[in-house]
Amino acid sequence: MPQASGKRWARVLRQVWWTSVPIWSVSFLSFVPFLAFAVIHRRKRDWAVFAGYLLATAALVTTARLANVNANNNAAAALGLFMIVLAGGAATHACILFRPGRAQSSLEAARRGNQEAVQGARRRIERRNDARRVAATNPALARELRIGRPDLPRAYDDGGLVDVNRVPGYVLAAALALTPQEVTNLTAARDKLGRFATADELRDHADLPPGRIDELRDLIMFG
């Protein structure tokens, strides 16, 4: 309990610190809290927010220089208003970003996202296994359902299977992430043999490395 309380106080102090930076720096360091946040989370949108505040700070510096050059009341008033708006906006934004409960919420959201990703992957594997059973026991039905043919319109979800004996080269590249040379080797071997019967045969005749075949085994079928 004391440890949890200590962590919470540490998060509160962190929030207070980053909220204060735009204020005590008179807005000239307003971008710093958002740089720290972007470095911690490494998301594109956080880098975009940091870039926005950095540009605003650069504009502030430019305005300050112009005010010094012009040395008139209107320029000084514009500079003061700019500083107040930037410092206040950045401080409020930093206070929200670094609030103590946000880290836990982000962690829980990441866990939920991971769980959904795992469940989605398991469902795709199950659909591929179901589709393989259909293809093995009822080839005519498999052809009717267009199992392994993402290049054709269909209603049946086979989990991403690719029939390497039937699909065109662009599907091999898009669905299996084959390189142009691998696609060329595979289609040339397929034209010569007529069809592949096993993954090992595909490896031997299409000149694909064993590791590459192992990556593809769960996705390919031989209709």
DAVEN-V12784 format. One record per pair of residues at least 12 apart in sequence whose C-alpha atoms are under 10 Angstrom apart, sorted by the first residue. I is the first residue (numbers start at 1). J is the second residue. D is the distance in Angstrom with one decimal. If there is no record, write none. Layout:
[[I,J,D] [I,J,D]]
//
This chain:
[[7,100,9.4] [8,100,6.8] [8,101,8.9] [9,100,8.6] [10,100,8.8] [11,98,7.8] [11,99,7.5] [11,100,5.2] [11,101,8.6] [11,102,9.8] [11,103,9.0] [12,95,9.8] [12,98,8.3] [12,99,7.1] [12,100,5.9] [12,101,9.5] [13,98,9.8] [13,99,9.9] [13,100,9.2] [14,95,9.5] [14,98,7.2] [14,99,8.6] [14,100,8.5] [15,33,9.8] [15,91,10.0] [15,94,7.5] [15,95,5.9] [15,96,8.4] [15,97,8.2] [15,98,4.9] [15,99,5.8] [15,100,7.1] [16,91,9.5] [16,94,9.0] [16,95,7.2] [16,98,8.5] [16,99,8.9] [17,33,9.1] [17,91,10.0] [17,94,9.4] [17,95,9.1] [17,98,9.5] [18,30,9.4] [18,32,8.3] [18,33,5.5] [18,34,8.9] [18,36,9.1] [18,37,9.7] [18,90,9.6] [18,91,7.6] [18,93,9.9] [18,94,6.2] [18,95,7.2] [18,97,9.4] [18,98,7.5] [19,33,7.8] [19,87,9.6] [19,88,9.5] [19,90,7.7] [19,91,4.6] [19,92,6.9] [19,93,8.0] [19,94,5.2] [19,95,5.1] [19,96,8.8] [19,97,9.3] [19,98,8.2] [19,99,9.8] [20,33,9.4] [20,87,9.2] [20,88,9.9] [20,90,9.5] [20,91,6.5] [20,92,9.6] [20,94,8.7] [20,95,8.8] [21,33,7.3] [21,87,8.7] [21,90,8.9] [21,91,7.4] [21,94,9.1] [22,83,9.5] [22,84,9.7] [22,86,8.0] [22,87,5.0] [22,88,7.6] [22,89,8.9] [22,90,6.3] [22,91,5.8] [22,92,9.5] [22,94,8.9] [23,83,9.4] [23,84,8.8] [23,86,9.3] [23,87,5.6] [23,88,7.3] [23,90,8.7] [23,91,6.9] [24,87,9.0] [25,87,8.5] [26,80,9.9] [26,83,6.7] [26,84,8.1] [26,86,9.0] [26,87,6.6] [26,88,9.8] [27,56,9.8] [27,57,7.5] [27,60,8.5] [27,82,8.9] [27,83,5.7] [27,84,7.5] [27,85,8.7] [27,86,6.0] [27,87,4.4] [27,88,8.2] [27,89,9.5] [27,90,8.0] [27,91,9.0] [28,54,9.5] [28,56,9.5] [28,57,6.1] [28,58,8.7] [28,60,7.5] [28,61,7.7] [28,83,8.1] [28,86,8.8] [28,87,8.1] [29,53,9.3] [29,54,8.7] [29,57,7.4] [29,87,8.8] [29,90,9.5] [30,50,9.4] [30,53,6.7] [30,54,7.7] [30,56,8.7] [30,57,6.9] [30,83,9.8] [30,86,7.2] [30,87,6.4] [30,88,9.4] [30,89,9.0] [30,90,5.9] [30,91,7.7] [30,94,9.2] [31,49,8.8] [31,50,6.0] [31,51,7.9] [31,52,8.2] [31,53,4.9] [31,54,5.2] [31,55,8.6] [31,56,8.3] [31,57,7.0] [31,58,9.8] [31,86,9.8] [31,87,9.8] [31,90,7.7] [31,94,9.7] [32,50,7.9] [32,53,8.6] [32,54,8.4] [32,90,9.7] [32,94,9.8] [33,50,8.3] [33,53,9.7] [33,90,8.5] [33,91,8.9] [33,93,9.4] [33,94,6.5] [33,95,9.6] [33,97,9.2] [33,98,9.0] [34,46,7.3] [34,47,7.9] [34,48,9.5] [34,49,6.9] [34,50,4.9] [34,51,8.6] [34,52,9.5] [34,53,7.7] [34,54,9.1] [34,90,8.8] [34,93,9.0] [34,94,7.2] [34,97,8.7] [34,98,9.9] [35,47,7.3] [35,48,9.9] [35,49,8.7] [35,50,5.5] [35,51,8.4] [35,53,9.2] [35,54,8.9] [36,50,8.9] [37,49,9.7] [37,50,8.4] [37,94,9.0] [37,97,8.0] [37,98,8.2] [38,50,7.1] [38,51,10.0] [41,106,9.7] [53,86,8.5] [53,89,10.0] [53,90,7.9] [56,82,9.4] [56,86,7.7] [57,82,9.8] [57,83,9.2] [57,86,8.1] [57,87,9.8] [59,82,9.4] [60,79,7.4] [60,80,9.8] [60,82,7.0] [60,83,7.2] [60,86,8.6] [61,79,9.4] [61,83,9.9] [62,79,9.8] [63,75,8.1] [63,76,9.2] [63,78,8.3] [63,79,6.3] [63,80,9.9] [63,82,8.6] [63,83,9.9] [64,76,8.2] [64,78,9.3] [64,79,6.2] [64,80,9.1] [64,82,9.6] [64,83,9.6] [65,79,9.6] [66,79,9.2] [67,79,7.1] [121,159,9.2] [122,159,9.9] [123,159,7.8] [124,157,8.9] [124,158,7.8] [124,159,4.5] [124,160,7.4] [124,161,9.6] [125,158,9.1] [125,159,6.5] [125,160,8.8] [125,161,9.7] [125,218,8.2] [125,219,9.2] [126,158,9.0] [126,159,7.6] [127,156,9.8] [127,157,7.1] [127,158,5.4] [127,159,4.9] [127,160,8.4] [127,161,9.2] [128,147,9.4] [128,148,9.4] [128,157,8.5] [128,158,5.2] [128,159,4.8] [128,160,6.9] [128,161,6.3] [128,218,8.1] [128,219,7.8] [128,220,9.7] [128,221,9.9] [129,158,8.4] [129,159,8.4] [129,161,9.5] [129,218,9.1] [130,157,9.9] [130,158,7.6] [130,159,9.0] [131,145,9.4] [131,147,6.8] [131,148,8.6] [131,156,9.1] [131,157,8.3] [131,158,5.4] [131,159,7.9] [131,160,9.7] [131,161,8.1] [131,221,9.9] [132,147,8.5] [132,148,9.3] [132,158,8.4] [132,161,8.6] [132,220,9.9] [132,221,7.8] [132,222,9.9] [134,147,8.8] [134,158,10.0] [135,147,7.6] [135,148,9.4] [135,221,9.0] [135,222,9.4] [135,223,7.8] [136,223,9.3] [139,223,8.0] [142,156,9.7] [142,158,9.9] [142,223,8.8] [143,223,8.4] [144,156,9.7] [145,157,9.0] [145,158,9.1] [146,158,8.9] [146,163,9.5] [147,159,9.3] [147,160,9.0] [147,161,7.0] [147,162,7.8] [147,163,7.7] [147,221,9.2] [147,223,8.8] [148,160,7.2] [148,161,4.6] [148,162,4.1] [148,163,4.5] [148,164,8.1] [148,165,9.6] [148,166,8.5] [148,167,8.0] [148,219,8.9] [148,220,7.8] [148,221,6.9] [148,222,8.7] [148,223,8.1] [149,161,7.6] [149,162,6.1] [149,163,6.3] [149,164,9.1] [149,166,7.6] [149,167,6.3] [149,168,9.4] [149,171,8.8] [149,223,9.9] [150,162,7.1] [150,163,8.9] [150,167,8.0] [150,171,7.5] [150,175,8.3] [151,166,9.7] [151,167,6.9] [151,168,7.8] [151,170,9.1] [151,171,6.7] [151,175,9.8] [152,167,9.1] [158,219,10.0] [159,219,8.5] [160,175,7.8] [160,176,9.5] [160,218,9.4] [160,219,6.5] [160,220,8.7] [161,175,8.7] [161,176,9.5] [161,216,9.9] [161,217,9.9] [161,218,7.9] [161,219,4.8] [161,220,5.6] [161,221,6.7] [161,222,10.0] [162,175,7.4] [162,176,7.9] [162,216,9.6] [162,218,9.6] [162,219,6.1] [162,220,4.9] [162,221,6.0] [162,222,8.4] [162,223,9.4] [163,196,9.9] [163,219,8.7] [163,220,5.9] [163,221,4.8] [163,222,5.4] [163,223,5.9] [164,176,9.8] [164,186,8.6] [164,187,8.9] [164,190,8.6] [164,195,8.4] [164,196,7.8] [164,197,9.9] [164,199,9.9] [164,202,9.0] [164,219,9.7] [164,220,6.4] [164,221,6.4] [164,222,6.1] [164,223,7.8] [165,186,9.6] [165,187,8.8] [165,190,7.0] [165,191,9.4] [165,194,8.1] [165,195,5.5] [165,196,6.4] [165,197,8.8] [165,202,10.0] [165,220,9.5] [165,221,8.1] [165,222,5.9] [165,223,6.3] [166,187,10.0] [166,190,9.4] [166,195,8.5] [166,221,9.8] [166,222,8.4] [166,223,7.3] [167,187,9.7] [168,183,9.5] [168,187,8.3] [169,182,9.8] [169,183,6.1] [169,184,7.8] [169,186,8.6] [169,187,6.9] [170,183,8.2] [171,183,9.4] [172,184,10.0] [172,186,9.0] [172,187,9.3] [172,220,9.9] [175,219,8.9] [175,220,9.9] [176,215,9.2] [176,216,7.1] [176,219,7.7] [176,220,8.5] [177,216,9.5] [178,208,10.0] [178,212,9.2] [178,216,9.8] [181,208,10.0] [182,206,7.5] [182,207,7.9] [182,208,7.0] [182,209,10.0] [183,206,8.7] [183,208,9.9] [184,206,8.6] [185,205,8.3] [185,206,5.1] [185,207,6.7] [185,208,8.2] [186,202,7.6] [186,203,9.0] [186,205,7.7] [186,206,4.6] [186,207,7.8] [186,208,8.3] [187,206,7.9] [188,205,9.2] [188,206,7.7] [189,202,8.3] [189,204,9.6] [189,205,5.9] [189,206,5.5] [189,207,8.8] [190,202,8.6] [190,205,8.4] [190,206,8.0] [192,205,9.5] [193,205,8.7] [195,222,7.9] [195,223,8.6] [196,221,9.4] [196,222,6.5] [196,223,8.8] [197,221,8.9] [197,222,6.0] [197,223,8.5] [198,217,9.6] [198,220,9.6] [198,221,8.3] [198,222,7.1] [199,213,6.8] [199,214,8.7] [199,216,8.6] [199,217,6.8] [199,220,8.1] [199,221,8.4] [199,222,8.6] [200,213,7.9] [200,214,9.7] [200,217,9.7] [202,222,9.9]]
//
